[in-house]
Amino acid sequence: MASPRPGGVTLVAALTWISAAINLIAGVLGLFPGSGIDFWYAILLIILGLVIASVASGLLRGSRLSRTLVTIVQVISLISGVFAIINGPLWSGVLTVLIAVIVLVLLWSRRANEFFTR
């Protein structure tokens, strides 16, 4: 019997979907004249939004690749947060580290392991 998706994985996937939506909306709005966003940057935001949406969808389905991609991004975020703590602003670094740790704990909990190894 397949393990049900843990709430923590659903939360991470929902936050990932929000990130995808923000990128997509910013990219589409950037295509309008006078937006102040370079055309190619807007295209890049749209592509990034589509990739992030794909990863979010993968998390909901239990994709190990999606879990790995989010883990890599969060480890990079954790490292950048540590640098921010050292170099300032302190509050930004602490928040970045805190979010990265929470996401990693949610994605690598015992229940999440059962979900992603089914």
Secondary structure, DSSP 8 states (H G I E B T S, - for coil): ------HHHHHHHHHHHHHHHHHHHHHHHHTSTTSSS-HHHHHHHHHHHHHHHHHHHHHHHT-HHHHHHHHHHHHHHHHHHHHHHHHS-HHHHHHHHHHHHHHHHHHTSHHHHHHHT-
